[in-house]
Amino acid sequence: MLHPGQRLVLDLGGMRFCDSSGSTALIAARSHADAARAGIAPAAVPANTLRTLRIVGVDRIFPVHPDSDSAIRRTSG
């Protein structure tokens, strides 16, 4: 459960594959976070997945962080 002002950090560093279902799940997670007036921050997205997210425009609807630590620092700051 997310609360207003929180940010859900998703460390995707171990992800090996992301298809349209994965992109849809990220967008659904963002919608859930928005409904709770919270945020979502994918982090450590593998290069091949990041390229796909950029092609479909997902990187424009929420910030993508290079690693979890930077996403957490951004949350705290």
C-alpha positions as CSV (number, residue, x, y, z in Angstrom):
1,M,0.0,0.0,0.0
2,L,1.4,3.4,-1.0
3,H,0.7,6.6,0.9
4,P,0.8,10.2,-0.4
5,G,4.3,11.4,-0.9
6,Q,5.9,8.0,-0.9
7,R,7.9,6.6,-3.9
8,L,8.0,3.0,-4.9
9,V,11.6,2.3,-6.1
10,L,11.7,-0.7,-8.5
11,D,15.3,-2.1,-8.8
12,L,15.2,-3.8,-12.2
13,G,18.9,-4.7,-12.3
14,G,18.2,-8.4,-12.3
15,M,15.6,-8.2,-15.2
16,R,16.7,-10.2,-18.2
17,F,13.7,-9.6,-20.5
18,C,10.8,-7.1,-20.7
19,D,8.1,-7.4,-23.3
20,S,4.9,-5.4,-23.8
21,S,3.4,-7.1,-20.7
22,G,6.3,-5.8,-18.6
23,S,5.8,-2.2,-20.0
24,T,2.1,-2.5,-19.3
25,A,2.8,-3.6,-15.7
26,L,5.1,-0.6,-15.2
27,I,2.4,1.7,-16.5
28,A,-0.2,0.0,-14.3
29,A,2.1,0.5,-11.3
30,R,2.4,4.1,-12.2
31,S,-1.4,4.5,-12.3
32,H,-1.7,2.8,-8.9
33,A,1.0,5.1,-7.5
34,D,-0.7,8.2,-9.0
35,A,-4.0,7.1,-7.5
36,A,-2.3,7.1,-4.1
37,R,-0.6,10.4,-4.8
38,A,2.7,8.6,-4.6
39,G,5.5,8.1,-7.1
40,I,7.3,5.3,-8.9
41,A,11.0,5.2,-9.8
42,P,12.4,2.3,-11.9
43,A,16.1,1.9,-11.1
44,A,19.1,-0.1,-12.5
45,V,17.1,-0.8,-15.7
46,P,19.3,-3.0,-18.0
47,A,20.4,-1.2,-21.2
48,N,18.3,-3.5,-23.6
49,T,15.2,-2.8,-21.5
50,L,15.9,0.9,-21.2
51,R,16.1,1.1,-25.0
52,T,12.7,-0.6,-25.3
53,L,11.2,1.7,-22.7
54,R,12.5,4.7,-24.5
55,I,11.1,3.4,-27.8
56,V,7.6,3.1,-26.4
57,G,7.9,6.3,-24.4
58,V,7.7,4.9,-20.9
59,D,10.8,6.8,-19.8
60,R,8.8,10.1,-20.4
61,I,6.1,9.3,-17.9
62,F,8.3,8.6,-14.9
63,P,12.0,9.1,-14.0
64,V,14.4,6.2,-14.6
65,H,17.3,6.2,-12.2
66,P,20.7,4.6,-12.8
67,D,20.6,2.7,-9.5
68,S,18.4,2.3,-6.4
69,D,20.6,4.5,-4.3
70,S,20.1,7.5,-6.6
71,A,16.3,6.8,-6.6
72,I,16.2,6.7,-2.8
73,R,18.3,9.8,-2.5
74,R,16.0,11.6,-4.9
75,T,13.0,10.4,-2.8
76,S,14.6,11.8,0.4
77,G,15.7,15.1,-1.2
